[in-house]
Amino acid sequence: MLTSFLLEDWLEEHAESMPEFSLGGSTGPAWTLRSLLELDGPSSLERMLRSDVLYSRAAGSTELREAIAQMQRVPVEHVLVMTGAAEALSHIFSAAAQPGANVIVSAPCFPPYNAVPRALGLEVREYRLRRETLYEIDLDEIRRLTDSQTKLILVNSPHNPTGSIIADEAMEALHDFAVERGVQLVCDEVYHPIYHGTAMACASRLASATVVGDLSKAFALSGLRVGWIVEPNKRRRDFYLTAREYCTVSNSPVTEFLGEIAVRHRQAILERTREVAQTNLRLLEPVLDEHAGVVGWVRPRGGMTAFPWLVSGTDSRSFCDRAAAHGLLFAPGDCFGVRDHFRIAFGVGRDWYPAAMQRLGELLSACPDSP
């Protein structure tokens, strides 16, 4: 049975009376349909209007799959289009759901990583991302957790909510270990290639890795609900496609048309996300550093979220309630299983982020533990 999705419950609770500055999400700067179509030139709207409103192919339109394959540098037959990364991960966990099986995921993590496999009857084993070690993965810990019943190891880089990344060498070592042990390595790369320092290579370069991507995070086009799996293993691809045919059948041809435009014009879209995120991170950094007596943090190395913690060690939910009353929406750490942390977005609000940071400074200055 699925447990309550605390993160979505929290965001929904504030949806009707949204605080002035919405920093509880995890995506990037929004696009309008007009601005997306304009990337493709004046004929794109007319071409979209001529599209038949019918089922798309279950695997995704040929044009969209070809665009994704070119971006990921893989054969087109390895690409399956999904309804966001959420559908992709659900089918991946379903394929692993066998009696006595376990999966290995990070803690903290995006909540479905933990809730969905548990609901499917899988044992979930967690490797910890610790702030004391800058949220870096511990390969030895993952090796110790792996046994003959381990079906998959899931990694997320750049990571939600911490903003940590997995270095290329560590990813390659993990891939080789998984291959040696006959375990599926699943790489969730929805924030790739948004980095704030050294950029990492896409995991699709690894011969046996399953890679999950979407247009919701780095592309900041969450309303299209387009994601994909890059899967080199034909048996798994066949399973995912069959599961999709039973569950969602296909995406809309309209969203796939727009998704193809986005992937083909990814340089402009991703550069906009990167510019907004890096500009806002530079605004967030001095505010958190100035109030180090109240909050600690590890500067994100990728993605669009940071995961500060309250130095007092108290539960962040009451802090997030006060913040919402002060016009700032964050996401409490209990949504991610770490109660003294909270998630704050920095990929949104190009125009209003400076005002939001001023408001955050005022909030932290008013905290009881402020110097």
N, C-alpha and C positions, 0 to 999 in steps of 0.2 A: 504494500500500500504506500502511495506517495505521501510524504510528510508535507506540511504547509510550506509554501515557498515564501519565506519571510521577506526576502528582498522585494519580490513583486508585491507582496501585501503592503509593505512599507511605502513603496512608490505609488501604489493605487490609493492608499489612504490619503496621500497628499495631492492626488491628481486634480480634484475638484477645486481646491483652494491652494494652488501651487505657490510656494514662497517665491519671492521676487527673483532670487538667483537659484536656478535649478542645477545643483552640482552632485546629485545623487546617482546619475546615470553613468554610462560607460562608453558612449560613442563620441563621434567627432562633430565638426561643424555641419549643420544641416544644409541640404540642397533642396531647391524647388524643382518641380518637373520641368519648368521652363528652362532653368539654368542647365539642367542635365541635357535636355534636348538640344540646346544651343551649342553644346560641345560638338555635336555631330553635324551641325550645319542646318540650313533652312529647310531641307527636304525631309528631315527626320520625322517631323510631326505628321506630314502627309503619309509617309511610309507606315507609321504606326497606326494611323486611322484606317489604312487599307487592310490591316491584319484581320484575319478571321478570329472571332472570339470562340475558340474551340479548345479542347484539351491539347496541351503540348505533349511531346513524347515524354515517357516516364523518366528516361535518362537525361532529359533536357534537350533543348533545341540544338541542332547541329552547330549553328552559328555561335551560340553561347559557349558550348563545350569546346569548340575550336579556339575561341578567344581565351578561355581559362587555360587550356592545354598549352597554348603559346606562352602565356604569362608564367605558368608553372614549369615550362620546359619538359613536358611529359607527353607521351602519346595520347591522342584524343580519347582512345578507348579506355584509358585509365580514369577518366573524369566522369563523375555522376553528379548531376545537379540535384540539390535538395531544397526544401523549404527552410532556409536558414541553417546555421550550424546546429541548432537544437534538434532538427530531424536527423541530421547526420549522426550526431552522438547517440541518439536513441537507438538507431539501427545498429550502430557499432556495439553498444552495450548488449542489445538483444542477441546479437550473434555470439557473444561471449557467455550468455546465460545458460550454463550447464550445471548439473548437480555437483556440488562441492567446489565449484570454481571460485576464483577470486580475481579481483582487478586491483591495480595499484594506481592511486591518484594522489595529488598534492593536497596539503592542508596548510593554509586556507586554500579555497578554490571557489570557482564559480559554482553555486549550489547544485545545479543538476549533475555535476560530476559525481557527487556523493549520493544524492537522493534517487536518481534514476536506476543505477545498478542495484542499490539496496532493494528498491521496489520490485526488481526482477529476480530477487533471491540470491544475488551475488554477494559474496563476502567482499567488503571494501577495506583495503589496507592503505594506510596513509603515510606518505613520507612528508616530513615537516619542512616547511620553508620558514626559517627562523630569522628574526630581525637581527640577532646577534651576528649572523653570518651573511648579512645583506640579502637574505631571502634566496641565496644560491642553493641549487639542488645538491644533495649529498649522494653521489653515485654509490658509495658503499652501503648507505642505508637502503637504497632501492634494491641493490643486489641481495641484501639480507632478507628483504621482504618477499623476494621472488622464490617460488617453489614449483613443484611439478603441476600444481593446480592453477597457477597464474596464467590467465588468458590474455591479458593486455596490461601495458603500462601506458598511462596517459600523462603527457606533459603539455604545458601551455606556455608558449613563449612568443612575444612578450606576455607577461602573466597578469591576469585579472584576479585579485585587485592590487597586487603589490607593485606592478610595473617592473619586476625583475625579468632577466633574460637568461637563456641558456647559451653559453658560448659554443661556437661551432665544434670545438674539440670535444666538449662534454657531450654534445648531442651525438656526435659520431661514435664516441665510446659507448653511449647508451644504446645506440642502434646496433652496434656489433654485439653487445652483450645480449640484447633481445633476440637477435638472429641465432646466436649460439644456443640460447635456451629454448628456442622455438616459441617465443612470446611475441605477440603483436605489439609494435610500438605505434602509438597514436599521437600525433603532434597537432594540437590545436593552435593554428596560426592566424586567428582572426585579426590580431593586431599587427601582424607583419605587413609591411616593412616600416613601421613607425618606431624609430629608435632615436635616443637622445645621447648620442655618442657613437661608438663603433657599431656599425650595422652587421647583423648576422645573415647568413645565407638561408634560403628557403629549405625546409626539410624535405621537399620533394626531390632533392638531389640524392637522397639516401635510397638505396635500391629496394628496401623492403618496408619503408615507413608508410603508414597510412596518414595522410595529411587532410585536415579539416580547415576549410576557409569559408568566408562569407563576405557579403557586401555591407554588413551592418556596422562593423567597428572601424577598421582603417579607412574604408571607403565612405563611411558615414551615411549610408543609404539603407537604414534599418527598415524603412517602410516597404522596400521591395521584397523583403523576406526571401532573398536568394542566397543560398549557400552551396557548398560542393564538398565532395570527397574525392581525393586523389588516391586511388587504390590500385597498386600493381598486382595484387593477388586476385585472379579471376574468380576463384571460388567465393571469396568475400564479396566481390562486386556483384555476382549473381544473387547472393543472399540479400544485399542491400537493395538491389533493384526489385526483387520480389517483395520485400517488406514495403517498399515505397508503393508498389502497385496496389497492395492491400490497404495502405493507410492514407496517403495523400494523393495518389495517382500521378499528379504532375503539378508543376507550377503554372501560373497564368502566362499565356503567350505575351501579354502586355508587359509584365514585370521581367520576363526573359529578354524581351526586346530592349527594355531600358537597361537591364543588366549587361547585355552585350555592349551597349554604348559605353557604360561605365568601365568595363574591363578594357575595351579598346582605347579609351581615353584615360587610362589609369594614371599616367604621369601627372596630368593636371589635377586630378582628384586627390591623389595621395600627397602631392606637394602642398595642396591647400590644407589638408589635415595636419601634415607635418609642421607647417608654418604656424598654424594656430596653436597646436599643442606645445610647440617649443617656446613660443612667445608667452603663453599663459603659464607654463612651468617656470619661466624666469620671473614671473610676477608672484607665483605661489611660494617660491623658495625663500625669499627674504622674510615673508610673513611668518612662516613656520619656524625659520631659524631664529627670528627675533623673540619668539615665545617658546624657546626651548625648555623653559621651566614648567610649561603646561603641556606641550605636545612634543613627542619625538617622531622622527620619520627617517626613512631611507629614500633618498632621491631616486625616482623611477629611471630606469635605463631604457624603457620602451613603453609603448602603449599610451593611454590617455587617462590613467587613474593612479592616484597615490593612496597609500594606506597608513596614515599617521596613527599614533596611539596616544592615549592620555597617560602622562607620566605618573599620575596618581594611582593608576591601575584600576580605576573605577569603571563601571559599565558605561559604555559610550551612548547608550540609548537615551538616557536623560539629557546628556550633552546635545545629542542630535535633536531632541525635542526643543531645547532652548534655542538651538541654532535655527530651527524652522520658524520659531516665533520671532526670531531676529531677521528673518528673510532669507535664510540660507538652508537649502536642502542638501544634506549629506546622506549616506547610507550607513546605518549602525553596524558595528562589527559583529553583533550576534547573527546577522544575516550570513556571515561567512564562518561562524564558529569561533570567532576571536572577539570576546566581548569588550575589551578595552580599546580596540581599534575602531576607525571609521574610514569609509571610502569617500574620496573627494575627486571629482572629475576636473580635468583641465584641458579637454579637447573641445569645449563649447564656449559660447559667449564671447566671441572676438570683440564685440563692441562694449559689453558690460563687464567683462572679467576684471578690469581694474577697480571698478566700483565694488564688485563682490569681494575682492581682496581687502579693500579698505574696511568693509563690513566685517570680514573675518578677523582682521586685526583688532577691531573694536570688541568683538565677542571674546576673543582670547584674553584681551587686557582686562576684561570684566570678570574672568574666571576667578574663583576663590584662591586657586593655587598660583595665580599670576604674581610675579615678583613686584 
